[in-house]
Protein backbone atom coordinates (compact mmCIF):
# COMPACT_ATOMS: atom_id res chain seq x y z
CA UNK A 1 0.00 0.00 0.00
CA UNK A 2 1.63 3.25 -1.15
CA UNK A 3 -0.73 5.61 0.71
CA UNK A 4 1.71 6.64 3.49
CA UNK A 5 4.51 7.21 0.97
CA UNK A 6 2.25 9.36 -1.22
CA UNK A 7 1.03 11.45 1.71
CA UNK A 8 4.59 12.08 2.91
CA UNK A 9 5.78 12.84 -0.65
CA UNK A 10 3.09 15.46 -1.35
CA UNK A 11 3.49 17.04 2.09
CA UNK A 12 7.26 17.40 1.70
CA UNK A 13 6.91 18.71 -1.87
CA UNK A 14 4.27 21.25 -0.84
CA UNK A 15 6.51 22.52 1.96
CA UNK A 16 9.57 22.54 -0.32
CA UNK A 17 7.80 24.73 -2.88
CA UNK A 18 5.72 27.06 -0.71
CA UNK A 19 8.12 27.87 2.15
CA UNK A 20 10.89 29.32 -0.10
CA UNK A 21 8.24 31.30 -1.99
CA UNK A 22 6.86 32.80 1.21
CA UNK A 23 10.38 33.69 2.41
CA UNK A 24 11.21 35.35 -0.91
CA UNK A 25 7.90 37.23 -0.90
CA UNK A 26 8.47 38.37 2.70
CA UNK A 27 11.98 39.52 1.88
CA UNK A 28 10.64 41.62 -1.01
CA UNK A 29 8.27 43.60 1.29
CA UNK A 30 9.92 46.74 2.66
CA UNK A 31 10.26 47.02 6.44
CA UNK A 32 7.75 49.69 7.40
CA UNK A 33 9.18 49.90 10.96
CA UNK A 34 12.50 51.23 9.69
CA UNK A 35 12.93 54.97 10.44
CA UNK A 36 12.87 57.35 7.52
CA UNK A 37 16.34 58.60 6.54
CA UNK A 38 17.10 62.08 7.84
CA UNK A 39 18.21 64.48 5.11
CA UNK A 40 21.73 65.80 5.50
CA UNK A 41 21.97 69.32 6.85
CA UNK A 42 22.74 72.06 4.36
CA UNK A 43 26.14 73.58 4.51
CA UNK A 44 26.30 77.10 5.92
CA UNK A 45 25.36 79.58 3.25
CA UNK A 46 23.93 76.94 0.91
CA UNK A 47 20.69 78.00 -0.75
CA UNK A 48 17.64 75.78 -0.18
CA UNK A 49 16.42 73.67 -3.06
CA UNK A 50 14.02 75.53 -5.30
CA UNK A 51 11.38 73.87 -7.51
CA UNK A 52 9.65 75.51 -10.39
CA UNK A 53 5.92 75.78 -9.64
CA UNK A 54 5.22 74.50 -13.13
CA UNK A 55 7.25 71.36 -12.44
CA UNK A 56 6.74 70.38 -8.78
CA UNK A 57 8.60 67.40 -7.30
CA UNK A 58 6.71 64.10 -7.51
CA UNK A 59 4.77 63.01 -4.47
CA UNK A 60 6.60 60.44 -2.38
CA UNK A 61 3.75 57.94 -2.67
CA UNK A 62 3.67 58.04 -6.45
CA UNK A 63 4.94 54.96 -8.33
CA UNK A 64 5.56 55.31 -12.06
CA UNK A 65 3.44 53.07 -14.25
CA UNK A 66 6.54 51.42 -15.71
CA UNK A 67 7.61 50.38 -12.21
CA UNK A 68 4.18 48.84 -11.59
CA UNK A 69 4.62 46.69 -14.71
CA UNK A 70 8.13 45.78 -13.67
CA UNK A 71 6.84 44.77 -10.23
CA UNK A 72 4.37 42.33 -11.83
CA UNK A 73 7.11 41.05 -14.13
CA UNK A 74 9.11 40.25 -10.99
CA UNK A 75 6.47 37.81 -9.70
CA UNK A 76 6.54 34.08 -10.38
CA UNK A 77 3.68 31.88 -11.59
CA UNK A 78 2.03 29.15 -9.50
CA UNK A 79 -0.01 26.62 -11.54
CA UNK A 80 -2.25 23.63 -10.87
CA UNK A 81 -3.10 21.28 -13.77
CA UNK A 82 -5.63 18.46 -13.80
CA UNK A 83 -5.99 16.08 -16.76
CA UNK A 84 -8.56 13.27 -17.00
CA UNK A 85 -10.42 11.22 -19.60
CA UNK A 86 -13.68 11.79 -17.73
CA UNK A 87 -14.14 14.69 -20.17
CA UNK A 88 -14.55 12.03 -22.89
CA UNK A 89 -16.63 9.67 -20.76
CA UNK A 90 -13.92 6.96 -20.58
CA UNK A 91 -11.60 5.46 -17.96
CA UNK A 92 -8.62 3.88 -19.71
CA UNK A 93 -4.99 4.28 -20.82
CA UNK A 94 -3.80 7.70 -19.60
CA UNK A 95 -6.66 8.23 -17.19
CA UNK A 96 -5.53 10.94 -14.75
CA UNK A 97 -2.77 13.48 -14.25
CA UNK A 98 -2.22 16.06 -11.52
CA UNK A 99 0.64 18.55 -11.41
CA UNK A 100 1.54 21.57 -9.27
CA UNK A 101 4.32 23.84 -10.49
CA UNK A 102 6.04 27.13 -9.79
CA UNK A 103 8.02 29.11 -12.38
CA UNK A 104 10.04 31.99 -11.00
CA UNK A 105 10.31 35.55 -12.17
CA UNK A 106 13.49 36.36 -14.14
CA UNK A 107 16.44 35.75 -11.84
CA UNK A 108 18.65 38.66 -10.85
CA UNK A 109 22.37 38.87 -11.24
CA UNK A 110 24.81 37.20 -13.60
CA UNK A 111 26.13 35.12 -10.72
CA UNK A 112 22.83 33.40 -9.91
CA UNK A 113 23.36 29.62 -10.00
CA UNK A 114 20.17 29.11 -12.04
CA UNK A 115 21.68 31.40 -14.67
CA UNK A 116 24.85 29.35 -14.56
CA UNK A 117 22.85 26.18 -15.28
CA UNK A 118 20.98 27.93 -18.09
CA UNK A 119 24.26 29.05 -19.61
CA UNK A 120 25.69 25.54 -19.50
CA UNK A 121 22.58 23.65 -20.63
CA UNK A 122 20.78 26.16 -22.87
CA UNK A 123 23.59 28.48 -23.94
CA UNK A 124 21.92 31.43 -22.19
CA UNK A 125 23.74 34.75 -22.36
CA UNK A 126 23.45 38.05 -20.55
CA UNK A 127 20.60 39.28 -22.75
CA UNK A 128 18.44 36.24 -21.95
CA UNK A 129 15.79 36.29 -19.25
CA UNK A 130 16.39 33.20 -17.10
CA UNK A 131 13.72 31.54 -14.97
CA UNK A 132 13.67 28.30 -13.01
CA UNK A 133 10.77 25.98 -12.24
CA UNK A 134 9.84 23.41 -9.57
CA UNK A 135 7.03 20.89 -9.95
CA UNK A 136 5.51 17.78 -8.41
CA UNK A 137 3.00 15.52 -10.10
CA UNK A 138 1.35 12.15 -10.46
CA UNK A 139 0.10 10.33 -13.57
CA UNK A 140 -2.11 7.21 -13.63
CA UNK A 141 -2.53 4.61 -16.38
CA UNK A 142 -5.00 1.68 -16.55
CA UNK A 143 -6.27 -0.85 -19.10
CA UNK A 144 -9.67 -0.50 -20.74
CA UNK A 145 -11.13 -3.38 -18.68
CA UNK A 146 -10.61 -2.31 -15.07
CA UNK A 147 -12.89 -5.01 -13.64
CA UNK A 148 -10.69 -7.93 -14.67
CA UNK A 149 -8.29 -9.21 -12.00
CA UNK A 150 -6.04 -11.22 -14.31
CA UNK A 151 -3.28 -9.72 -16.51
CA UNK A 152 -4.51 -8.25 -19.81
CA UNK A 153 -1.60 -8.61 -22.26
CA UNK A 154 -3.35 -6.74 -25.10
CA UNK A 155 -4.32 -3.66 -23.02
CA UNK A 156 -2.42 -0.77 -21.44
CA UNK A 157 -0.55 -1.93 -18.30
CA UNK A 158 -1.52 -0.54 -14.92
CA UNK A 159 1.08 2.05 -13.89
CA UNK A 160 1.58 5.04 -11.63
CA UNK A 161 4.21 7.78 -11.88
CA UNK A 162 5.00 10.08 -8.91
CA UNK A 163 7.74 12.63 -9.60
CA UNK A 164 9.49 15.86 -8.90
CA UNK A 165 10.86 18.19 -11.57
CA UNK A 166 13.43 20.96 -11.89
CA UNK A 167 13.32 23.10 -15.02
CA UNK A 168 15.25 26.05 -16.41
CA UNK A 169 14.12 28.62 -19.00
CA UNK A 170 15.99 31.06 -21.25
CA UNK A 171 13.87 33.65 -23.08
CA UNK A 172 15.14 36.05 -25.72
CA UNK A 173 12.77 38.20 -27.80
CA UNK A 174 10.39 35.67 -29.41
CA UNK A 175 12.35 32.51 -28.59
CA UNK A 176 12.02 30.33 -25.52
CA UNK A 177 14.30 27.43 -24.63
CA UNK A 178 13.66 25.14 -21.69
CA UNK A 179 15.26 22.07 -20.16
CA UNK A 180 13.86 19.90 -17.38
CA UNK A 181 14.82 16.92 -15.24
CA UNK A 182 12.09 14.63 -13.91
CA UNK A 183 12.93 12.03 -11.25
CA UNK A 184 10.42 9.81 -9.47
CA UNK A 185 8.93 6.41 -8.79
CA UNK A 186 7.05 4.11 -11.13
CA UNK A 187 5.11 1.29 -9.45
CA UNK A 188 3.16 0.70 -6.21
CA UNK A 189 5.13 3.38 -4.35
CA UNK A 190 3.65 5.98 -6.72
CA UNK A 191 0.32 5.45 -4.94
CA UNK A 192 -1.79 5.37 -8.10
CA UNK A 193 -3.96 2.47 -6.89
CA UNK A 194 -4.79 4.28 -3.65
CA UNK A 195 -5.58 7.57 -5.37
CA UNK A 196 -7.75 6.06 -8.11
CA UNK A 197 -9.76 3.69 -5.94
CA UNK A 198 -10.25 6.21 -3.13
CA UNK A 199 -11.59 8.74 -5.64
CA UNK A 200 -13.79 6.08 -7.23
CA UNK A 201 -15.21 5.22 -3.78
CA UNK A 202 -15.85 8.90 -3.14
CA UNK A 203 -17.81 9.45 -6.37
CA UNK A 204 -19.56 6.07 -6.35
CA UNK A 205 -17.68 4.40 -9.22
CA UNK A 206 -16.52 0.77 -9.17
CA UNK A 207 -12.90 0.24 -8.10
CA UNK A 208 -10.25 -0.93 -10.55
CA UNK A 209 -9.48 -4.56 -9.66
CA UNK A 210 -6.26 -5.30 -11.52
CA UNK A 211 -3.69 -3.16 -9.72
CA UNK A 212 -1.82 -6.28 -8.56
CA UNK A 213 -0.58 -6.47 -12.18
CA UNK A 214 0.91 -2.97 -12.30
CA UNK A 215 4.53 -2.19 -13.19
CA UNK A 216 7.02 -2.89 -10.40
CA UNK A 217 8.72 -0.24 -8.31
CA UNK A 218 11.47 1.52 -10.25
CA UNK A 219 13.30 4.80 -9.80
CA UNK A 220 13.05 6.46 -13.22
CA UNK A 221 14.19 9.72 -14.80
CA UNK A 222 13.85 11.78 -17.95
CA UNK A 223 15.86 14.75 -19.25
CA UNK A 224 13.90 17.05 -21.58
CA UNK A 225 14.69 19.93 -23.93
CA UNK A 226 12.34 22.12 -25.96
CA UNK A 227 12.52 25.30 -28.05
CA UNK A 228 9.55 27.46 -29.01
CA UNK A 229 9.75 30.31 -31.55
CA UNK A 230 6.86 32.67 -30.93
CA UNK A 231 5.22 34.84 -33.59
CA UNK A 232 6.64 33.00 -36.56
CA UNK A 233 3.61 34.54 -38.29
CA UNK A 234 1.87 37.36 -36.42
CA UNK A 235 -0.65 39.87 -37.69
CA UNK A 236 -3.92 41.53 -36.83
CA UNK A 237 -7.03 39.75 -38.04
CA UNK A 238 -10.32 41.60 -37.61
CA UNK A 239 -8.96 43.27 -34.47
CA UNK A 240 -7.53 40.33 -32.44
CA UNK A 241 -4.06 38.92 -33.08
CA UNK A 242 -3.06 35.73 -34.89
CA UNK A 243 0.21 33.86 -34.46
CA UNK A 244 1.79 30.52 -35.31
CA UNK A 245 4.38 29.11 -32.90
CA UNK A 246 6.46 26.11 -34.00
CA UNK A 247 8.34 24.03 -31.45
CA UNK A 248 10.65 21.02 -31.28
CA UNK A 249 12.40 19.01 -28.60
CA UNK A 250 13.44 15.64 -27.23
CA UNK A 251 13.49 13.52 -24.07
CA UNK A 252 16.11 11.01 -22.91
CA UNK A 253 15.90 8.59 -19.99
CA UNK A 254 14.56 5.39 -18.55
CA UNK A 255 11.09 6.96 -18.37
CA UNK A 256 10.76 8.16 -21.97
CA UNK A 257 13.08 8.60 -24.92
CA UNK A 258 11.58 10.44 -27.89
CA UNK A 259 11.87 13.34 -30.34
CA UNK A 260 9.02 15.71 -31.11
CA UNK A 261 7.98 18.65 -33.30
CA UNK A 262 4.77 20.60 -33.76
CA UNK A 263 3.12 24.00 -33.91
CA UNK A 264 0.42 26.03 -32.20
CA UNK A 265 -2.00 28.50 -33.82
CA UNK A 266 -3.56 31.13 -31.56
CA UNK A 267 -6.21 33.81 -32.16
CA UNK A 268 -7.12 36.40 -29.57
CA UNK A 269 -5.67 39.15 -27.41
CA UNK A 270 -2.39 39.63 -25.53
CA UNK A 271 -0.72 36.68 -27.28
CA UNK A 272 2.74 37.87 -26.27
CA UNK A 273 1.93 37.37 -22.59
CA UNK A 274 2.65 33.62 -22.72
CA UNK A 275 3.57 30.67 -24.94
CA UNK A 276 0.33 28.73 -24.57
CA UNK A 277 -1.35 27.03 -21.60
CA UNK A 278 0.61 24.63 -19.36
CA UNK A 279 0.20 20.86 -19.81
CA UNK A 280 1.51 17.65 -18.29
CA UNK A 281 4.33 16.21 -20.42
CA UNK A 282 4.45 14.56 -22.91
CA UNK A 283 2.22 17.18 -24.50
CA UNK A 284 1.97 20.33 -26.58
CA UNK A 285 2.69 22.47 -23.53
CA UNK A 286 3.20 26.17 -22.98
CA UNK A 287 5.83 27.85 -20.86
CA UNK A 288 4.30 27.52 -17.40
CA UNK A 289 4.43 31.29 -16.86
CA UNK A 290 2.49 34.29 -18.15
CA UNK A 291 2.33 38.07 -17.80
CA UNK A 292 -0.65 39.64 -16.07
CA UNK A 293 -3.01 41.89 -18.05
CA UNK A 294 -4.96 45.01 -17.20
CA UNK A 295 -8.50 43.72 -16.97
CA UNK A 296 -9.36 40.79 -19.22
CA UNK A 297 -7.59 38.86 -22.00
CA UNK A 298 -8.44 35.76 -24.03
CA UNK A 299 -7.41 33.56 -26.93
CA UNK A 300 -8.45 30.41 -28.74
CA UNK A 301 -5.82 27.92 -29.80
CA UNK A 302 -5.26 24.76 -31.79
CA UNK A 303 -2.09 22.68 -31.87
CA UNK A 304 -0.55 19.52 -33.27
CA UNK A 305 2.55 17.59 -32.19
CA UNK A 306 4.18 14.47 -33.64
CA UNK A 307 6.48 12.25 -31.59
CA UNK A 308 8.94 9.53 -32.61
CA UNK A 309 9.04 7.25 -29.56
CA UNK A 310 12.01 5.00 -28.81
CA UNK A 311 11.01 4.19 -25.21
CA UNK A 312 7.92 4.63 -23.06
CA UNK A 313 8.15 2.80 -19.73
CA UNK A 314 4.36 2.80 -19.35
CA UNK A 315 4.07 0.68 -22.51
CA UNK A 316 7.45 -1.10 -22.68
CA UNK A 317 7.37 -2.10 -19.02
CA UNK A 318 10.08 -1.99 -16.36
CA UNK A 319 13.65 -1.32 -17.49
CA UNK A 320 15.53 -3.97 -15.51
CA UNK A 321 12.97 -6.74 -14.88
CA UNK A 322 10.07 -8.47 -16.57
CA UNK A 323 6.68 -6.82 -16.20
CA UNK A 324 3.45 -6.17 -18.06
CA UNK A 325 3.98 -4.56 -21.47
CA UNK A 326 2.45 -4.03 -24.91
CA UNK A 327 3.91 -3.41 -28.36
CA UNK A 328 4.11 0.38 -28.69
CA UNK A 329 3.71 2.33 -31.91
CA UNK A 330 6.83 4.33 -32.83
CA UNK A 331 4.89 7.35 -34.12
CA UNK A 332 2.28 9.16 -32.02
CA UNK A 333 0.47 12.47 -32.56
CA UNK A 334 -1.52 14.84 -30.37
CA UNK A 335 -4.21 17.19 -31.69
CA UNK A 336 -5.59 19.73 -29.24
CA UNK A 337 -7.68 22.87 -29.01
CA UNK A 338 -9.03 25.08 -26.30
CA UNK A 339 -9.54 28.45 -24.66
CA UNK A 340 -7.41 30.59 -22.34
CA UNK A 341 -8.89 33.37 -20.19
CA UNK A 342 -6.78 35.84 -18.23
CA UNK A 343 -8.25 37.99 -15.45
CA UNK A 344 -5.55 40.36 -14.21
CA UNK A 345 -3.00 38.13 -12.48
CA UNK A 346 -5.04 34.90 -12.84
CA UNK A 347 -5.21 32.62 -15.87
CA UNK A 348 -7.65 29.78 -16.54
CA UNK A 349 -7.39 27.35 -19.46
CA UNK A 350 -9.28 24.38 -20.87
CA UNK A 351 -7.81 21.99 -23.45
CA UNK A 352 -9.35 18.98 -25.20
CA UNK A 353 -6.79 16.49 -26.55
CA UNK A 354 -7.04 13.68 -29.09
CA UNK A 355 -4.03 11.31 -28.98
CA UNK A 356 -3.52 8.73 -31.72
CA UNK A 357 -3.08 5.05 -30.83
CA UNK A 358 0.05 4.48 -28.76
CA UNK A 359 0.22 0.68 -28.97
CA UNK A 360 -0.72 -1.91 -31.58
CA UNK A 361 -3.70 -3.47 -29.77
CA UNK A 362 -5.23 -0.17 -28.63
CA UNK A 363 -8.90 -0.12 -29.66
CA UNK A 364 -9.12 3.56 -30.66
CA UNK A 365 -7.43 6.94 -30.19
CA UNK A 366 -7.73 8.51 -26.76
CA UNK A 367 -9.54 11.72 -25.87
CA UNK A 368 -9.03 13.54 -22.58
CA UNK A 369 -9.32 17.03 -21.16
CA UNK A 370 -6.94 19.34 -19.32
CA UNK A 371 -7.84 22.20 -16.96
CA UNK A 372 -5.27 24.58 -15.49
CA UNK A 373 -5.38 27.47 -13.04
CA UNK A 374 -2.37 29.77 -12.76
CA UNK A 375 -1.77 32.85 -10.59
CA UNK A 376 1.05 35.36 -10.31
CA UNK A 377 2.77 34.92 -6.94
C-alpha positions in Angstrom: 0.0 0.0 0.0 1.6 3.3 -1.1 -0.7 5.6 0.7 1.7 6.6 3.5 4.5 7.2 1.0 2.3 9.4 -1.2 1.0 11.4 1.7 4.6 12.1 2.9 5.8 12.8 -0.6 3.1 15.5 -1.3 3.5 17.0 2.1 7.3 17.4 1.7 6.9 18.7 -1.9 4.3 21.2 -0.8 6.5 22.5 2.0 9.6 22.5 -0.3 7.8 24.7 -2.9 5.7 27.1 -0.7 8.1 27.9 2.2 10.9 29.3 -0.1 8.2 31.3 -2.0 6.9 32.8 1.2 10.4 33.7 2.4 11.2 35.3 -0.9 7.9 37.2 -0.9 8.5 38.4 2.7 12.0 39.5 1.9 10.6 41.6 -1.0 8.3 43.6 1.3 9.9 46.7 2.7 10.3 47.0 6.4 7.8 49.7 7.4 9.2 49.9 11.0 12.5 51.2 9.7 12.9 55.0 10.4 12.9 57.3 7.5 16.3 58.6 6.5 17.1 62.1 7.8 18.2 64.5 5.1 21.7 65.8 5.5 22.0 69.3 6.9 22.7 72.1 4.4 26.1 73.6 4.5 26.3 77.1 5.9 25.4 79.6 3.3 23.9 76.9 0.9 20.7 78.0 -0.7 17.6 75.8 -0.2 16.4 73.7 -3.1 14.0 75.5 -5.3 11.4 73.9 -7.5 9.7 75.5 -10.4 5.9 75.8 -9.6 5.2 74.5 -13.1 7.2 71.4 -12.4 6.7 70.4 -8.8 8.6 67.4 -7.3 6.7 64.1 -7.5 4.8 63.0 -4.5 6.6 60.4 -2.4 3.8 57.9 -2.7 3.7 58.0 -6.5 4.9 55.0 -8.3 5.6 55.3 -12.1 3.4 53.1 -14.3 6.5 51.4 -15.7 7.6 50.4 -12.2 4.2 48.8 -11.6 4.6 46.7 -14.7 8.1 45.8 -13.7 6.8 44.8 -10.2 4.4 42.3 -11.8 7.1 41.0 -14.1 9.1 40.3 -11.0 6.5 37.8 -9.7 6.5 34.1 -10.4 3.7 31.9 -11.6 2.0 29.1 -9.5 0.0 26.6 -11.5 -2.2 23.6 -10.9 -3.1 21.3 -13.8 -5.6 18.5 -13.8 -6.0 16.1 -16.8 -8.6 13.3 -17.0 -10.4 11.2 -19.6 -13.7 11.8 -17.7 -14.1 14.7 -20.2 -14.6 12.0 -22.9 -16.6 9.7 -20.8 -13.9 7.0 -20.6 -11.6 5.5 -18.0 -8.6 3.9 -19.7 -5.0 4.3 -20.8 -3.8 7.7 -19.6 -6.7 8.2 -17.2 -5.5 10.9 -14.7 -2.8 13.5 -14.3 -2.2 16.1 -11.5 0.6 18.5 -11.4 1.5 21.6 -9.3 4.3 23.8 -10.5 6.0 27.1 -9.8 8.0 29.1 -12.4 10.0 32.0 -11.0 10.3 35.6 -12.2 13.5 36.4 -14.1 16.4 35.7 -11.8 18.6 38.7 -10.9 22.4 38.9 -11.2 24.8 37.2 -13.6 26.1 35.1 -10.7 22.8 33.4 -9.9 23.4 29.6 -10.0 20.2 29.1 -12.0 21.7 31.4 -14.7 24.8 29.4 -14.6 22.8 26.2 -15.3 21.0 27.9 -18.1 24.3 29.1 -19.6 25.7 25.5 -19.5 22.6 23.6 -20.6 20.8 26.2 -22.9 23.6 28.5 -23.9 21.9 31.4 -22.2 23.7 34.8 -22.4 23.5 38.1 -20.6 20.6 39.3 -22.8 18.4 36.2 -22.0 15.8 36.3 -19.2 16.4 33.2 -17.1 13.7 31.5 -15.0 13.7 28.3 -13.0 10.8 26.0 -12.2 9.8 23.4 -9.6 7.0 20.9 -9.9 5.5 17.8 -8.4 3.0 15.5 -10.1 1.3 12.1 -10.5 0.1 10.3 -13.6 -2.1 7.2 -13.6 -2.5 4.6 -16.4 -5.0 1.7 -16.5 -6.3 -0.8 -19.1 -9.7 -0.5 -20.7 -11.1 -3.4 -18.7 -10.6 -2.3 -15.1 -12.9 -5.0 -13.6 -10.7 -7.9 -14.7 -8.3 -9.2 -12.0 -6.0 -11.2 -14.3 -3.3 -9.7 -16.5 -4.5 -8.3 -19.8 -1.6 -8.6 -22.3 -3.4 -6.7 -25.1 -4.3 -3.7 -23.0 -2.4 -0.8 -21.4 -0.6 -1.9 -18.3 -1.5 -0.5 -14.9 1.1 2.0 -13.9 1.6 5.0 -11.6 4.2 7.8 -11.9 5.0 10.1 -8.9 7.7 12.6 -9.6 9.5 15.9 -8.9 10.9 18.2 -11.6 13.4 21.0 -11.9 13.3 23.1 -15.0 15.2 26.0 -16.4 14.1 28.6 -19.0 16.0 31.1 -21.2 13.9 33.6 -23.1 15.1 36.1 -25.7 12.8 38.2 -27.8 10.4 35.7 -29.4 12.3 32.5 -28.6 12.0 30.3 -25.5 14.3 27.4 -24.6 13.7 25.1 -21.7 15.3 22.1 -20.2 13.9 19.9 -17.4 14.8 16.9 -15.2 12.1 14.6 -13.9 12.9 12.0 -11.2 10.4 9.8 -9.5 8.9 6.4 -8.8 7.0 4.1 -11.1 5.1 1.3 -9.5 3.2 0.7 -6.2 5.1 3.4 -4.4 3.6 6.0 -6.7 0.3 5.5 -4.9 -1.8 5.4 -8.1 -4.0 2.5 -6.9 -4.8 4.3 -3.6 -5.6 7.6 -5.4 -7.8 6.1 -8.1 -9.8 3.7 -5.9 -10.2 6.2 -3.1 -11.6 8.7 -5.6 -13.8 6.1 -7.2 -15.2 5.2 -3.8 -15.9 8.9 -3.1 -17.8 9.4 -6.4 -19.6 6.1 -6.3 -17.7 4.4 -9.2 -16.5 0.8 -9.2 -12.9 0.2 -8.1 -10.2 -0.9 -10.5 -9.5 -4.6 -9.7 -6.3 -5.3 -11.5 -3.7 -3.2 -9.7 -1.8 -6.3 -8.6 -0.6 -6.5 -12.2 0.9 -3.0 -12.3 4.5 -2.2 -13.2 7.0 -2.9 -10.4 8.7 -0.2 -8.3 11.5 1.5 -10.3 13.3 4.8 -9.8 13.0 6.5 -13.2 14.2 9.7 -14.8 13.9 11.8 -17.9 15.9 14.7 -19.3 13.9 17.0 -21.6 14.7 19.9 -23.9 12.3 22.1 -26.0 12.5 25.3 -28.0 9.5 27.5 -29.0 9.7 30.3 -31.6 6.9 32.7 -30.9 5.2 34.8 -33.6 6.6 33.0 -36.6 3.6 34.5 -38.3 1.9 37.4 -36.4 -0.6 39.9 -37.7 -3.9 41.5 -36.8 -7.0 39.7 -38.0 -10.3 41.6 -37.6 -9.0 43.3 -34.5 -7.5 40.3 -32.4 -4.1 38.9 -33.1 -3.1 35.7 -34.9 0.2 33.9 -34.5 1.8 30.5 -35.3 4.4 29.1 -32.9 6.5 26.1 -34.0 8.3 24.0 -31.5 10.6 21.0 -31.3 12.4 19.0 -28.6 13.4 15.6 -27.2 13.5 13.5 -24.1 16.1 11.0 -22.9 15.9 8.6 -20.0 14.6 5.4 -18.5 11.1 7.0 -18.4 10.8 8.2 -22.0 13.1 8.6 -24.9 11.6 10.4 -27.9 11.9 13.3 -30.3 9.0 15.7 -31.1 8.0 18.6 -33.3 4.8 20.6 -33.8 3.1 24.0 -33.9 0.4 26.0 -32.2 -2.0 28.5 -33.8 -3.6 31.1 -31.6 -6.2 33.8 -32.2 -7.1 36.4 -29.6 -5.7 39.2 -27.4 -2.4 39.6 -25.5 -0.7 36.7 -27.3 2.7 37.9 -26.3 1.9 37.4 -22.6 2.6 33.6 -22.7 3.6 30.7 -24.9 0.3 28.7 -24.6 -1.4 27.0 -21.6 0.6 24.6 -19.4 0.2 20.9 -19.8 1.5 17.6 -18.3 4.3 16.2 -20.4 4.5 14.6 -22.9 2.2 17.2 -24.5 2.0 20.3 -26.6 2.7 22.5 -23.5 3.2 26.2 -23.0 5.8 27.9 -20.9 4.3 27.5 -17.4 4.4 31.3 -16.9 2.5 34.3 -18.2 2.3 38.1 -17.8 -0.7 39.6 -16.1 -3.0 41.9 -18.0 -5.0 45.0 -17.2 -8.5 43.7 -17.0 -9.4 40.8 -19.2 -7.6 38.9 -22.0 -8.4 35.8 -24.0 -7.4 33.6 -26.9 -8.5 30.4 -28.7 -5.8 27.9 -29.8 -5.3 24.8 -31.8 -2.1 22.7 -31.9 -0.5 19.5 -33.3 2.6 17.6 -32.2 4.2 14.5 -33.6 6.5 12.3 -31.6 8.9 9.5 -32.6 9.0 7.3 -29.6 12.0 5.0 -28.8 11.0 4.2 -25.2 7.9 4.6 -23.1 8.1 2.8 -19.7 4.4 2.8 -19.3 4.1 0.7 -22.5 7.5 -1.1 -22.7 7.4 -2.1 -19.0 10.1 -2.0 -16.4 13.6 -1.3 -17.5 15.5 -4.0 -15.5 13.0 -6.7 -14.9 10.1 -8.5 -16.6 6.7 -6.8 -16.2 3.4 -6.2 -18.1 4.0 -4.6 -21.5 2.5 -4.0 -24.9 3.9 -3.4 -28.4 4.1 0.4 -28.7 3.7 2.3 -31.9 6.8 4.3 -32.8 4.9 7.3 -34.1 2.3 9.2 -32.0 0.5 12.5 -32.6 -1.5 14.8 -30.4 -4.2 17.2 -31.7 -5.6 19.7 -29.2 -7.7 22.9 -29.0 -9.0 25.1 -26.3 -9.5 28.4 -24.7 -7.4 30.6 -22.3 -8.9 33.4 -20.2 -6.8 35.8 -18.2 -8.3 38.0 -15.5 -5.6 40.4 -14.2 -3.0 38.1 -12.5 -5.0 34.9 -12.8 -5.2 32.6 -15.9 -7.7 29.8 -16.5 -7.4 27.3 -19.5 -9.3 24.4 -20.9 -7.8 22.0 -23.5 -9.3 19.0 -25.2 -6.8 16.5 -26.6 -7.0 13.7 -29.1 -4.0 11.3 -29.0 -3.5 8.7 -31.7 -3.1 5.0 -30.8 0.1 4.5 -28.8 0.2 0.7 -29.0 -0.7 -1.9 -31.6 -3.7 -3.5 -29.8 -5.2 -0.2 -28.6 -8.9 -0.1 -29.7 -9.1 3.6 -30.7 -7.4 6.9 -30.2 -7.7 8.5 -26.8 -9.5 11.7 -25.9 -9.0 13.5 -22.6 -9.3 17.0 -21.2 -6.9 19.3 -19.3 -7.8 22.2 -17.0 -5.3 24.6 -15.5 -5.4 27.5 -13.0 -2.4 29.8 -12.8 -1.8 32.8 -10.6 1.1 35.4 -10.3 2.8 34.9 -6.9 
